[in-house]
Amino acid sequence: MGDTVDAMKILLVVCDGMADRPAETLKGMTPLEAAEVPNMDKLAREGQTGLMDVIAPGIVPGSDTAHLALLGYDPRAVYTGRGPFEAAGEGVEVRKGDVAFRCNFSTVDKGMNVTDRRAGRISKGTRELAAALNGMKIEDIQVIFREGVDHRAVLVLRGPGLSPKVTEVDPHHEGKVLVSIALAPEAEKTARILNEFTRKSHEILGKHPVNLARAKEGKAPANIALARGSGSPPEVPSFSEHHNGLNGAAIVGISLVRGLCRLSGLEVPDVKGATGSTDTDVKAKAKAAVAALKTHDFVLLHYKATDLYGHDGDAQGKSTFIERIDSALGDIIGSLDNTIVCITADHSTPCSVKDHASDPVPLLIWGKGLRSDRTDCFSELEAASGGLGHIRGHELMGMLTGLAGRNPKFGA
Amino acid sequence: MGDTVDAMKILLVVCDGMADRPAETLKGMTPLEAAEVPNMDKLAREGQTGLMDVIAPGIVPGSDTAHLALLGYDPRAVYTGRGPFEAAGEGVEVRKGDVAFRCNFSTVDKGMNVTDRRAGRISKGTRELAAALNGMKIEDIQVIFREGVDHRAVLVLRGPGLSPKVTEVDPHHEGKVLVSIALAPEAEKTARILNEFTRKSHEILGKHPVNLARAKEGKAPANIALARGSGSPPEVPSFSEHHNGLNGAAIVGISLVRGLCRLSGLEVPDVKGATGSTDTDVKAKAKAAVAALKTHDFVLLHYKATDLYGHDGDAQGKSTFIERIDSALGDIIGSLDNTIVCITADHSTPCSVKDHASDPVPLLIWGKGLRSDRTDCFSELEAASGGLGHIRGHELMGMLTGLAGRNPKFGA
């Protein structure tokens, strides 16, 4: 069937890490419960809510594995590591068979001890440093290296016989640079290449003019590139192939999710003011989603800051940011024609935990003419008795395309 | 264990396509919500309700795949097409390895263009036309052909090396008769046989006395048989083998579901006045179910008209027909001894969609001495918070036989 005249469009709003637990500073309410969210509440009242285990009960999702599930893929079958998503998020093309890493520019002493994992939070000169590493060849493997924001960078290895099953060289704290070890026989070459890349990065960056200048200024030199998060791109059908020809776009600031969406075949436009942080232009992103819905059947609108407040343990800040999202949604909902709106989170980041947790996330589905339930507002508590019941993340896209009238009939 | 003294019997009432969405013409209620159904409401109050994804969330079921799931089979593993169910519904024996089709008597011009897919809605003479095609042999394949109601007929191919993986010859609208194409190498012979059958049907029917007489009366000749819906019978254990020796019957008017039940090994008695349409004798079918329960452990009672009203977008008609079903159930429930009553739908056919949809269906299970929940009436909205939660269609039979005390203990 696909896109018939009556098929509806789909707006999926993901508030990263929004789901939470009762917070003492909010009189025992969650940030979502404490927030004044008249627009979300209206959609909940007119539509249906439920709870969602984004991967499965008890699984603590990362933002990458969670978004794979939300886009309809099975992360337990296809996920190897965050590297390819970070690389694609920085605009690096990642191909089947590549192994990609997230990297830090770091500072090591002569004994290869890491003295500053973020090289004095370097912000300038990383383009030149990255260019000095990019394009080198180790054995028959091509090295692609690109700078990211501040001390961040990405590394892609390309060539025959690579495998993502290697340990990291980044010690994740002060201490000796690690030697990468193959976790499977087929990864021995990759570990060898990665160790040689690490050695060469130190050799090249140590004498780079950018670092010589930093030394003069008394700043920590960015004299090594430390890799972690090895992974290969998931071998999956594109988002469109996976969902009966549905064409989609994603409005998202952070690199990890941008890259994941790009690798899935979603269009990821740049939005002015979208920072992927607490200072993002919440309303500009919502407007960009409306614009994208004019040319796409499906739009993912992602807000990151809810998760950041969760990691900081700032329940009040999180609650206030949820109110900002609600206000932005209120501005656009009236202009959405024949569109299903779904609001949810990719995982819980309870302020009391300051990290991701396995608690299921609230889910809201609203569309003109669709069923309602007895839910009165949008919250973790209310959604627990919502009409959608308890679902899994990988089921969500099929439910949405089904309700949108985009799924073919199975049988007669 | 099977049939012990205490085991209960099971009446499964399936109202085809009954589940719906809020209808504007019913003040925002669904047809089930708007209907006065005192008997269903009483069973809901005393028993339990819930929601059921008949195949899986987001999947739009056909009536055939849905009934496979309701009878406890996995349609995604065993379904190939509707043909064998249609054929069995017309009383044609379908064997393992056969490939069966639903057919139309149609009218084509000299250029093999379909000018009337239903041959002037022919209603007389089809037995003679079918007899002229039945029994022919093409290569080493036996052709079994039988007329159905009006312009409908069924075709069964029997012999070595057949496969259901062929495209249809029926263009489904006016236009050139299609050439069947093999969708897999093992289906090349079947496509060849089907194309030759189509050619021969035109040759034989074109000069048949029934059509010569129709021509004289100015009626469209039924001068070709066009096949679609190819399938082979599912290779599954019988219903009785599948459910610990449960023996069953089905009271059902429409060919598709009759055939499916027959192929599963259910007894399918003829019921006077059961038409599979809006003019069916609702009460006669309910009485036939009671009679069948005297000699069987399990009876499926199927009403089709709810689906027909859904396809027509007639919410009021659907609601009124649901009231007729409720009244018929009211007549029989008092006479059911030691019997679990389950009422549900095989899929949603929302009047606003006029076609099947993926929305889950309401489910009601009642039996003397079984648990109750907080449900007050039988509706999509109420069932969303019912005590049965959200289940899948293929789980239903096991739940019912379990409650009926018919399942063996697993373990010690």
Interface residues (C-beta under 8 A of the other chain):
Chain A: D6 Q48 G369 L370 R371 S372 D373 R374 S385 G386 G387 L388 G389 H390 I391 E395 M397 G398 M399 L400 T401 G402 L403 G405 N407 P408 K409 F410 G411 A412
Chain B: R21 P22 T30 L51 I55 A56 P57 G58 I59 V60 P61 G62 S63 D64 T65 A66 P75 R76 Y79 G81 R82 G229 L256 S352 V353 D355 H356 A357 S358 D359 E380 L381 A384 S385 G389 H390
